[in-house]
Every structure is written in structure tokens, then in C-alpha cells.
Amino acid sequence: MEAMDVNLGLEERYIKKAFSGNGRHKPLFGTKVSHYPPCPRPDLVNGLRAHTDAGGVIFLFQDYQVGGLQILKDG
């Protein structure tokens, strides 16, 4: 998080303080890795239900060879 502070031009430990409730709590860290294999019939796919990604910092990477990352399908 310190590297993010520097790269975003924030004061030292800014992000850590923001997630710790002014020092009252330790920040929680979690990692989720998802892989979605190619679909043979994309016309039949509804996708995921509407959801919110938990947490304050989300890194989302899309495979450069397979497109399809959508926020809203058909609209």
C-alpha cells in the first residue's frame, strides 16, 4: 500500500490509515483469483448476477486474447 501512496501522490501510509479506521482496527487483506474458461456457446450465457466487489482496491485483469469483460450485457 505504501507504493500506491507514493504513486498516487498521497501522504505516507494514507491508504493504510483509511482502511484501519484511524488506527482502531487492522486493515483486512484478501485475494480472490477467478478464471473463466472459453464458452463454446456465448449466445446462451447470462453472465453473473449484479454484484458489488467487496473491498476498497480492486485489480481487474482481462486476458488480451479473449474479449468479453462487460459491465452491462446488451445495455
N, C-alpha and C positions, 0 to 999 in steps of 0.2 A: 504494500500500500504506500510505502514511503516513496517508491519510484513513481507511482501515479501522482502523488502530491507534487513532486518536482516537475514532472512533465506537464501537469495541468497548471503550474504556476501558483500552487496553493502553499500556505504556510506548512511548516514541518508537522507531521502527524495529524493533519486536518481531517483526513478521511477516517483514520482510526478513532479519533475523538468523536466524530459524527456518529459512528456506529457503536460507540461504547456508552452512550448516554452520559456524557461528561464525566467519564471515569467510574460510574456506578456499576457498570456491567462490562464483562469481557466481550469483545466482538465475536460473533459466531462465524465460522467459515465452513463452507460446504462445496462439494464438487458434484456435478451431475454430467455424465457423458452419455449422449444418446446417438444411436446410429440407426438410420432408416434405410434399408436396402432398396434398390430399384424396384419399382412396382410394374409388373407386366401389364396391368390394366389401369392406368391412371385415370381413365374416364369413370371408373367405378369408386374412386376414393373420395371420401368426405373430408378427410383430414382430422385434426384434433379438435376437440370441443373448445369453445372460447375459454381462455385461461389467462392468468397473470403469473409471470415468472416471479417467484419469491426472491427477495434479496435486493441489494442496492446496486450491485455491479454485475452486469450480465455480459459475458463474452459469447457471441454467437458467430460461428464459422460455418460457411456453406462451401461444400465441395465445388471446386471450379469446373468440374467435368459434368456435374449433374445439376441442372437448374430446378426450380420449383419452390424455393422458400417464399411463402406468401403470408402476408398479414391477413388479408381477406380474400377468400376464393370467390371469383365471379362477382366482385363488387367491392 
